[in-house]
Amino acid sequence: MTYVVTDNCINCKFGDCIEVCPVDCFYEGENMVVIDPEECIDCGVCESECPANAIVPDTQEGTEKWVEHNQKYARLWPQLTENVPPLPDAEKWDGVENKLETVFSEKPGKGS
């Protein structure tokens, strides 16, 4: 099992989960973060720290596309080792549906 970041992180990018990760398996895009499923040690600490409930176990139904998404972008984006500030209007975007199709950016973030 591993944990993955889903579309509710898009345009939010709350960083609470990053600080608690013992293996630094988060990677930053322009408007979301992802978890490298191969680096994740399945501790689950990040899941409870995400204020947007965007992190779920890969055993949850419908997460197959998110495992692939996280895997792909963890290879392309810079690694995060410390918290990043949420995007300016993160609270406005929390809970908005279909963000992957409408506002997701493939551009990398700055990393840390």
N, C-alpha and C positions, 0 to 999 in steps of 0.2 A: 504494500500500500504506500501511497505518497499523497501529498496535498497539492492542490492546484489553485491558481487564482482564476476567477471567472469574470464575466463581463461587468459585474457591478463595481469593479475596481476602475474601469475605464472612466476617465475624466474625474476621478476622485483621488486616487493614489495616496490614500492615508498610509503613513509609514510606520504605524505602531508595530506591525508584524515584523518588520526588518530588525529592529533592535533586539527582539527576543530570540531570533533564530540562532541556534548554537553552531550552525555550520555554514552560515553566509550563503545560502542557496537562492537568494533573491537577485533579480536582474531588472534593470530599469529601462522602460521605454518612455517616449515623450509624454504619454498620458495614462500609463498603467505600469504595474510591476508584475513579474511572473516568477514562478518557482521552478528551478531545474528539477524535474522529477527524479533524475538520476542521482542528484546530490542530496535530496531531501532524505532525512533519516526517520521520517514518520513520527516525530515526537508530538506533533499536534499543537505545540505552544502557540504558533502563529494564528491558528484558526480562531481561538478565543480572543485574541488581541485585535482582530480586524473589526473596526466599528461599522463597516459596510457589509459585513457577513459575506465577503467576496471569496473567502478561502474555504474550500471543501475537500474532503477526502476523495480520492479517485474511485472509491468503491460506491460513491453516491451515483444513482441512476442519471444518465445523460452527461457524464463528465468526460467521455472518450475524446470529444473534440477539444476539450480544455487541456487534457494531457498533451495532445499533439501541439496545441497552441503554445502552452508553456514550454514544451521541449524545443520547439522551433525558435522562439524568441530568446530563450535563455542562451542559445548559441550565438545570437546576433547582437544582443544588447550588453552593455557594461554591467559588471557585478556591483551590488550594493553591499556595503559592510556597516553602514550606519543609517539612521533614520533620515528620511527626506520630508520636507514639509508637504502637506496636501496641496492639491491644486487650488487656486483662489476661490473657485465656486464649487468646490467638491460637494458640499452639502446639498446644493441644488441638483446635482447629478445622481446622488445616492438614490437608488431604486428605479431609475429610468430604465426602461426595457430596450432591447435591441441595439445597445450601444456598439456592439462589435460591427454591425452592418452599417451604422450611421456615423460614428465619430472616432472609431479606433484609428490610431496612427501607428504605422510600422517603424517610424523614426526612433532611433535610440535616445535614451536619456543621457544624463551627464555621468552617472555612476558615482561611486565614492571610494 
